[in-house]
Amino acid sequence: MENLLYKKPSELGDFTQEEQENLRIVMEELKAWDTHDLDRLYAVMDEDIIYHDVTLPPAKRHEGLKKFAEGWLKAAPDFTVFIEKFIVKGNYVVNVGRISGTITGEYFGQPGPNKPFDCMYCQVAVVENGKIKYIRDHWDSYTMMQQMGWAK
């Protein structure tokens, strides 16, 4: 299966110009995660962003997002994103795929076991005025916990 993250938005479906632009913005966010470029990440986020990884309290504004993003990339410095499908409707962009990496550093209070993880993942993003205003990430954290040895 091909990683759709590095395709052109126009190649991914019959979207309006507005939907293609919203998709492009979300693809920039995902590429920022995939390449560990936090400046690129912050550039596409609204100042009042709410980023809700459902396993943690929501990160609010750029300050909260910075803490969250730095925590993830410190824990998994080889973090990657693989996108299997994009669904776009107006200012909503959904992507489905996998996240993976190796937890080598502290993971939000858990010690880094230096083990790889690979989990199913889905994100819903809302784009307003050319910036991402809200994100909700859903991912198979239980599988990751098992892969780390934190859960049975």
BELNORCOR-V28650 format. One record per pair of residues at least 24 apart in sequence whose ideal C-beta (glycine too) atoms are under 6 Angstrom apart, sorted by the first residue. I is the first residue (numbers start at 0). GAP is how many residues later the second one is. D is the distance in whole Angstrom. If there is no record, write none. Layout:
# BELNORCOR-V28650
{{I;GAP;D} {I;GAP;D}}
This chain:
# BELNORCOR-V28650
{{2;79;5} {3;79;5} {4;25;6} {4;78;5} {11;74;5} {14;73;5} {18;69;5} {21;69;6} {21;71;5} {21;105;4} {22;65;5} {22;70;6} {24;102;5} {25;67;4} {25;99;5} {28;103;6} {29;51;5} {32;48;5} {33;46;6} {33;47;4} {35;37;5} {37;31;6} {43;88;6} {44;87;5} {45;85;4} {45;87;5} {49;84;5} {50;84;5} {51;84;5} {52;84;5} {53;84;6} {54;86;5} {70;37;6} {73;31;5} {74;28;5} {74;30;5} {74;32;4} {75;25;4} {75;27;5} {77;24;5} {90;35;6} {90;36;5} {91;34;6} {92;32;5} {93;30;5} {94;28;5} {95;26;5} {96;24;6} {102;45;6} {112;35;5} {112;36;6} {114;33;5} {116;27;4} {116;30;5} {118;24;5} {118;25;5}}
